[in-house]
Structure formats: C-alpha cells, structure tokens
C-alpha cells in the first residue's frame, strides 16, 4: 500500500537530485530511504528512478507518478491546515495560482477587498507566465484555486468571473494616436512591442493579429507585462495590454472589433469555504466586465 511518507520520499529525491541529500533533509538513513523507494516501486509495478553516477532521473513510470505524488502531498497539507484552523490553532491561508498579468490587473482590487473582509486569512500567490503552465500546476496540486483564462476541458470546477478587455497603447505622438479606437489591420505595417514566446499574452497578440489578417513584426520582446505599455509609450511600437494594468502612460486605443478573453476561477474539486469566498470577492471587486457585458 502506498503511503504519503513514500510519496514524500520520492518527491524529495527528485527535487534534491540525490538520495544522499534527500536522506539528510528527511532525517533518515540512506538505506531506509532506498528501502521505501523500492517498496513504492514494487507497488507502482516498475522502477520510478534511474540511479545515475552523480544524480537520479525519473523513468517514464516515475514521470507519470510524480505530479500525482505532489498533488497528494499538497492535499494532505491543506487537510492538516483545515483541521488546525477548525480547532483554532492557526489562522487560515488561501493559496492562489494565477498569471503575472492577472496579478497586475485583476487581483489588486480583489485582494484589497479580501483583506477588508477576511483580515486573518492570508494569501499566497503562485504566479505563472502561460495558461498551459498554470493549468499543469493546478493539476499537480499547487494551489487551492486558480484565476486565469477559462481553461478548455478542465476536469474540475470552473466558474467564469468576467471578461478582460485588451487595448492598444501607443506613444502620445504616434501617428495612430488619434481618436479612441483602432482597427488592428491598420497597424499591420508596424513593428510591435511583443512578449516573450512563452508568455501567455504573446499568444493573445498573435491570435488577434491573425484574425485581422497579418502577423505582427517585432520591435522588442519583453518578459514583463507591466513593461509593455511603458515601452509602447516610449515610442517603440504599439502594444496590446489588458486595460486593467494601465497606469496613464501613452495613448490608449480600443480595438475595433474588441479583443477580450474570458477569465475564470477554477479548482480541482468543489471549492472549499475559503476558495468559494474568494470567488465571490472576485465578482464583487469590479475588476472585470460581467461576462458578455459591453459596459
């Protein structure tokens, strides 16, 4: 029978890359650690780790088991915390996985409201660059709740919390800085402030431009969402950014037709009371348009 302790041993060996370092960290002897890993391997039906001269690597069986091991350990820790909270032994903590752009735009108002209504419950953020990375982390048990673009084919519970509108930022003296709207096709000959290839907004920009009939040329790529409007305002080229991260720099144009993405809060199972409360705060914070709304 597989135990949480055995799963902890597996995860620690993988994270440390060494049986010796893992045994030291776990305060067990190396023979005892090796015995438990072998027992786990027998239960799994095959080797989980390949022992190399200076390190270890996961076998295909090990790679299949590892995310489930991490999820089981994370769920066990949350169960322990929930029990201690119920017994009044410690204050609560809500763990939220999200994207960097959402930390900048959507979450500040929601977190401010949360602190006003739940002052004894802390928040821990796990931030990611791309939706695929965020979904994978949630399946692996990283957090209680994820906030991000609505995930396709999510096997847990997903609640749409509204739509995020993206706008084009250009320099105040840019030829396009007239009026309040712009057709993206009118900017087809421009070099854009783009995002790093593994940044989620890179995909959003590429799709929006493709729908307008062109592939954006690149003036500069940035890893930082907050840098994009600043670079655009400095004259490097237009940037497509969520309207809720704007700080006032540059001239803002709303694409015609609009560029929007639906955001959701999602969990692996039925949201626990803290997660459900935070989802309600997201609705109340006013950071997003109601889904399908125009105003």
N, C-alpha and C positions, 0 to 999 in steps of 0.2 A: 504494500500500500504506500503510495506516495505521500510524503509529509511536507508541510510548509518548511520545515527545517532543511530538508533535502533540496527543495527549490531555492531556498536562500543560499545554500552552499553552491549550487550551480551558478546562480546569478553572480555571486561574489567571485568565483573562479573566473568567469568570463570577464567581469569588469576589471579585475586585477591582472588578468592575463597570466596568472601563475598560481599553482597550488600552494607554494610556499608563502607568498604574500597573503593569499586568501586565508590560509590557516592561521597566520599571525593576526589578521584582522578579526577573525571569528573566534579567536582564543581557543582553538582546538589543535590537536596534534595533526601533522600531515597524514599519517596513516589512518586516523579516524576520519578525516575529510575524504580521503581517497576511497575508504570503505563505503561511506554514504553515497558518494557519486556512483560507485559500481552498483550499489543497491538500486539507485534511481535508474541507472541504465538497464538493469535487468527488468525493472518494472516497465520501462519505455519500450523494451524489445530490441534494443541495439545501442551501440556507442553514441554518446552525446558529445564527447570531446575527443579531439585528436591531440595526443601529447607530442609536442614538438620539443627540440632540444632547449630552446630558450623561451617558449611560450606555449599556449594552447590555442586551438581554434575549434569552432563549432563544426560538427558534422551536419549533413542535411537534416538528420533527426533532431539534433540539438538546436538548429536554427528554427525548426518548426515548434519546438517546445518553449524556447526562451521567452517570446512575448507573452505566452500564457503563464509562465512562471512569474514574470514581472507583474502581470495583472493580478494573479492570486495573492502575491505579497502585498501589493498596494491595497487590495480589497480587505485583506486581513488587518492592515494598519488602520484603515478607515473604520473597520468594525471596532477595533480597540479604542480608537478615539471617540467613537459614538457612545460606547459604553461608559467611558470615563466622563464624557460630557453629561450623560444622563445621570450619573452619580454625583455630578457637581465637582468632579476632581480636577477639571481643566476647562478653559474656555474653548470655544469651537474655532475651527479653521476651515474655510471653503477653498478648495483647490480648483482653479480655472485654467484651462488650456485655451489659447487663442492665437491670433496673428499679430505681428508687430503693428500693422496699420490699424487694427481694431483697438489695441491698447492706446494708440494715439487719439483715435477719433470717437469710438463708441463708448469705451469703458469709463473715461474720467467722470462723466456726469453720473453714470450708474454707480460707480464706486463712492462718489461723494454722497449720494442718497443712501447707499448701503451703510456707510459709517454713521449717518444720522439715525437710522432705524435699527441697526444691529452693531452698536459700538463695541460689544465684547466678542464679536466674531471676526477674526482676521481673514485676509485674503492672501493666497499665494498664487502668483501668476506663472504659467509656463508658456513662453512665447515662441512662436514658430514663424517661418518665412512663407510657407506654402501650405495650401489646404490639404494636399496629399500627406504632407508631414504631420499636420495637425490630426487628421483622421487616424493615421497609423499610431500616433502617440496615444490617442484615446482608446483604440482597440487594445493597446498594451497596458492600459490601466493607469495612465499617467495622472489623471485628474478626475474630480467628481463631475465636472461639467465642461463642455467646450462651447465657445462662442466664435462663430465663423461663418463663411459662406455655406449655404444649405448643402449638406452632403448627399450625393447621389447614392442610393442603395444602402443607406445607413440601417443597420440591423437593430439598433436600439430605439430610443425615443427621441424624436426631433420636433422642436417647436419653432415655427417661423416667428421671428421677432420684429420683422420690418424690412424695408429696403434701404440700401445705402446708395446715394447718388454720387456719381463721379463727375468732376468738372475739369475744364481745361484751364490751366494757368499759363499766362504769357507775360512778358515784360510790359511795363506801362507804355513804352514807346514802340512796341511791336506793331507791325502793320495790321495784325489781326485784332488789335486792342480797340475795337470799335463795337458799340452795342453790347448786348448781354448774351447772345447766343452765337454758335458757330456750327457749321456742318463739318464733320471731321474730314470729309473729302476735300474741302477747301484747303486743308493743311497737308495734303498728300505730298507736296514737294518740299516739305520742311524736314529738317533733322530734329529729332525729338529727345527730350530728357526721358530716358528709358530706365528700366530696373534691371538688376542682376537677373540672369536667366532662371535661377532657382527661386526668385521672388514671386509670390502669387500675383502681384499687380502687373508683372511682365505679361502673364497670360491674358489678363483683363485688357491691357492696352492692345496686344496683338490681335485679340478677337474683335475688339471694337473697330480697329483699323481695317481688318479683313472684311468686316461687314460693310465698311464704307468703300471697299474696293481697292485698298492699297496695303502695302507692307511698310511700316514706319522705318525710315532711315534713323540711325542712332547718332546723336551728338555726344552723349555721355551716358553711362550706366551708373546707377547708384544702388547701394545695398540698403540705404536708409530711406524709408517712406517720407520722413519729415524733411529730408534734403531736397526732394523732387520739386516742391513749389518754390523753394529758395533758389535753386538752380535755374528754374524757369523765369523767375522774377529778375534774375541777373542777366537774362538775355541769351541763355544757351539754347533755348528752343522751347516749344510747348511741352507741358507735362499734363498727364491725366492723373488726377488725385481724388481721393474721397473728399467730399465737400466739408466733412466734419473735422478735418485736420487743418483747415486753413487758418492762417494767423494774420492775414491782412496784406501780405506782400504780393505784388503782381496784380495783373488784371484778370478777373475771373470770367470765363465764358461757359455757358451751359450748352452741352452738345445737343444738336437737333438732328435726329431723334435722341432722347435721353439715353445715357449709359448708366445702368443700375445693376446691382446684384442683391439677391435676397440673402439675408443673414438669418441664422438660426442658433438656438441654444440646444445642445443635444447631450444625451447621457447614454450609458450602456444599458441601463435598465430604467425602471420607474424612478424619477428624481426623488432623492431624499428630501426631508423638510428644508434643509438649508439651500440646496440647489433650486428647489421649487420657489423658495422665497426670492432668490436672486433673479430667477427668470421673471418674476413679477416686477421686480425693481427695474429690469431692463425695459419692460413695457412702459413703466411709469416715468422713466428718466427723460423721455422725449428726444433721445439721441438719433432716432431713426424715423422715417416715414412709416405710417401704417402700411402693411403690405398691400400693394395695388393702389395706394393713395397718390394723388398728384400735388397735394399742397403741403 
